[in-house]
Amino acid sequence: MILKPRLQDLKIIGFYLGKIILGLAMTMVIPILIGLCFGEINPTLDFLISIEISVLLGFFLIKICRTDKDLNWMQGMIVVSLSWVVAMVLGAIPLYLSGHWKSFLDACFDAMSGFATTGLTLASNLDHISYTHNLWRHLIMFLGGQGIVVIALSFFVRGFSGAFKMYVGEARDEKIMPNVIHTSRFIWLVSIVYLILGTLALGITGIFNGMRPVNSFFHGACIFMAAFDTGGFAPQSQNILYYHSIVYEIITVVIMILGALNFKLHYHLWMGNRKEIFKNIETRTLFITILAAFSIVAVGLAQAGSYPSAILLFRKGFYQLISGHTGTGFQTIYAGQFIQDWNPLALVGVIFAMALGGAVCSTTGAIKMLRIGIIFKACKEDLKRIIMPERSIVIEKFHHIKEVFLEDKLVRSALIITLAYIILYGLGALVGMFYGNPFLEALFESTSAAANVGLSCGITQATMPAGLKITYILQMWAGRLEFMSVFTILGFLYATIKGK
Amino acid sequence: MRINSKLALTILLTVLFLYRPVCFAQELSSNELIKNAKQYDGQSIIYTGEVIGDVMARGNYAWVNINDGDNALGVWMDISLAKEIKFTGNYQARGDVLEIAGIFHRACAQHGGDLDIHVQSLRNSSPGRIVRQKLNFDKANLSLILLGILFLIWILTLFRRK
């Protein structure tokens, strides 16, 4: 029998949701400070209005739903999935007020794209946007990459057992430290240290490239946030093509790869365990899949004669591939060039890379390397069983921080999530085709949205149908949360209607 | 008389030679260039748009990004030409609108395969300007009203606690 959710359930969900909204509101102080520094009055007002609405909503929920009770699994998952929807709406308010988004739906699209670290954008006249709004676009990627709930856990929530349930709900099922709050803080420590180093590297490169010092460091910070959190927004409409610099491209490739690595692996590297990077199943799988995907892209580009020399083919092909594989979405070609200059084989190579993604417990989306590695190991185990004598016992292991035995439940879990992603990519492609787009282009854009990548072949623009915008928003949301929280909220809605 | 007509012809030919890209090149938009990049690869074209972002000097040359309203394209020009740019577009300024004549490259071998234009000549068709931002009173009023509501709630909470 399905039980109808009780009022107590709603109160607990509302209370913790209120806390997370307050946490989100506090982050809007950063763009306000930037707005004041640059003397941008109206953009500062946009954020003042947004912060006031957020504080009012958060305060209202906390007061109405005040409770001392801890979260159970269902409530934790629902808090997480609702947090992302509420964050999208609240985060879209300053964007919409700026006038650079044609409708509130477009602003919501970009807010979800930012929080989910996707990078698809519907902004118009991006080259005239204020520093304040531009910083917010990149900051939401930084916040979303670490996880909105991780922010609340790190700074606004005192230790309680429900914290782990929300942490898991945000698609981070690995604890780096024994305590989930310490884990969240470690994730922030890693990100802040890299933020400083990355901004310095990109800022100095920007100055050497001829940019004004203020712009070069502002762009450096924005590009770092988008690269490390595998987001893909950039301060200018041309994305990375704006900089016309190979050094900039090399630095962003390094940051993108760092962002695609497991935070647990970062921890072990920081602790001096450098061998882990060579032994870990995720890094090994990543290396193999990059090689495989790049081979497909390179053959495709060579067949199409897209670039006059092998070096240029490598520079353009490898950059878009790494950007797709790590789920970043930076582009050094125009969206239309994917269709005009690249052939279908090269596009398939990029789609394949986008669909796979980076490591678990990183800022990337998509199926992820651990699951691909596990499925590959399971296939190997089954093949061994066929080849070896019947009486022999076949045991497969893999190395992920420690030696792990390949159990059926691990394989099942990896296969379910992989299947769910493939269905999500396919459904988005179907909707894209329904609106008149060719199959490959629809699949490219759908995979990019669902895998939180952000590469675009030109479908994503402000003039696309509202139905397609909503589809991509749902894909970005489900893809970022890895389904479990989304399934829970669907179950909760079903129980509300059908439960007794 | 014959000398004069020869001189006039020479001057005309020289002018035509100097302004050859402007005279014979096609005026194209960024969308047309991206969509038909193979067709226009290596050809003289005219492209018009607003200078945005930074003028990035690289030795004797500079990168300038020019937006025609649909896309911004990278333009490679001599530093002396780049010095003619007075305003670049951003939140607080409208950039100079340049009409440039140059060679279009679909995948430039000199610049890592970028789609770009190498400028031969340019004309500043509309100078840029600083955009003065006026205070939006609707936004200011709304933020004050919301601040008042927040303050009221805070006072009420204090009273209830007491």
Interface residues (C-beta under 8 A of the other chain):
Chain A: E40 I41 N42 P43 L45 D46 L48 I49 E52 I53 V55 L56 F59 K63 L97 D127 H128 I129 S130 Y131 N209 G210 M211 R212 N215 Q236 S237 Q238 L241 Y242 Y243 H244 I246 E249 S306 Y307 P308 S309 L312 L313 R315 K316 T332 I333 Y334 G336 Q337 Q340 D341
Chain B: N31 I34 K35 N36 A37 K38 I52 G53 D54 V55 M56 A57 R58 A62 W63 N65 N67 N71 A72 G74 G89 N90 Y91 R106 A107 A109 H111 G112 G113 D114 L115 D116 Q133 L135 N136 K139 A140 L142 S143 L146 L147 I149 L150 I153 T157
